[in-house]
Amino acid sequence: MSHLSPRRTGLALVLLTLAVAPSAASAATTAPAVSLRGATAAEPLKVCGASRSAASTTVGAPLKAVVRAGRTKAIRRTRLGSTLTIDQCVAGAWKRLGTTKVGARRTALVKSLSTAGATDLRLRTKLRTGRTGKAAYVRVGVGELVDVPVSFKVVNQNRTPVPCLGGPDGKTYEVRGTFVGPRAALDSGDAATLYVHGVGYSSFFFRFGEVPGYDYGRQQAEAGHASIFVTRLGNPSDPGLSDGNATCVPAQADMADQMIGRMRAGDYTLGSGTGRAFKKVGLAGHSLGGMITQVAQYSFKSADAIAVISYTDTPSPLALTQFADANAACFTTPGKAGPGDAGPVNYAAFGRTDGDFAGAHFFNIDPAVAAATLRLHNRDACGDLTSATGALLANQLLIRSITAPVLLIGGSNDALFPPPTNLLAATTGFPSSKSVKLVEIPDTGHAITLGRTHLAFRAAMGDWLTSQGL
């Protein structure tokens, strides 16, 4: 067995000290790292506008940030006054969500993080000297959501085979709405769906915020789907039309086609910038919006798939009566758009009273949601109301030419378009379609996004959107 001489032993100790000292010094002056419990291993992801190595977890899953304890006095001394900062990506930029004291702790810091909604988070420590540690990134659910205004330039024209009384005015207007979806979906430009509301509503039907938990658009975004919700031209909530007779259902279908074309080209305003071009575009319409969706699709074949929500071409006697009353008002005593006796001329209500509207639209609905909806519901342009009958008759023949996949979805207790008219439409209405799917939501009325079963509707729509690559 060999032995080192005292001289060589001393030299070895010096070399060992020189080797260890820089590492120890570095550890004592470096901000501590952050690790994550409850997340997947990190992988390359685009996070807040840049490529990062980021972990992932699901919405609602337990998630914790961990900062290890300082092992030596020197390290703990360096960490005096240090903090853990939590940042959230909002509109493509990091915004401070919270700060937690780390300090000169002898035990690890374990911080629970909220995963209540989809988002992207950045976690990093900071010493009192200003030096920051290596950031840890985590994606919750689908990551950061983008929820911004959109607007489209459209021409109020009718190129469909369906005539309308008087015809649209042929002028150019701006149609407004909102985009909501994961930033990842916006960045990829893979797909988005355009939604069109029915009579009595604006886009609030899909973005209802008066009572928490009813924002269909936000919920669909958290499930990974990108959507655009517009308020149709002539709606009183976004006045642009000076005369309610200056547009019609076929013109609304024409404008839907124009918007789909602009979504494919990126030729619209998104937030404060230009729009994103999407490779695939779906079209979904509720009630009269479902009629508009059908007219648009057989006229232009512009959408990759369509969803017809709470609508068939076989209305109930109640629906026919309310349309007849609205048409009579348009031809004899048209009113103004409102509120009250204000706004553009030639408007009428679908449902003479709030009671009429509620009886036609509501079933199994929270009283607070019903009350808020009655405050928000509006009159409609007479051109839309009086042209609906002609579009209804045209649809009976022309929807047979639709080749795109079709979803027919509605409530079992819809007073305006009740079963089994949905089954009749699914089995006989679309013989040329690549696929026809029928979904009937139990205990649900016409206002399908506003009933107590709204989450079942959201889930069924989400499943179909996923099946269509939307």
Secondary structure, DSSP 4 states (H G I P E B T S, - for coil): -----HHHHHHHHHHHHHHHHHHHHHHHHSPPP-EEESSPPPEEEEETTEEEEEEEE-TT---EEEEPPP-SHHHHHHTTT-EEEEEEEETTEEEEEEEEE--S-SS-EEEE---SS-EEEEEEEE-TTS-BPPPEEEEETT--EEEEEEEEEEE----SSS--SS-----EEEEEEEEEEEHHHHHHT-EEEEEE--TT--GGGTS--SSTT--HHHHHHHTT--EEEEPPTT-TTS---SBGGG--HHHHHHHHHHHHHHHHHT-SEETTEEPPP-SEEEEEEETHHHHHHHHHHHHH---SEEEEES--SS--HHHHHHHHHHHHHHHHS-EESSSSS-SSEEEE-SSSSHHHHHHHH-SS--HHHHHHHHHH---EEHHHHHHHHHHHHHHHHHGGG--S-EEEEEETT-SSS-TTHHHHIIIII-TT-S-EEEEEETT--S-TTTSTTHHHHHHHHHHHHHHTT-
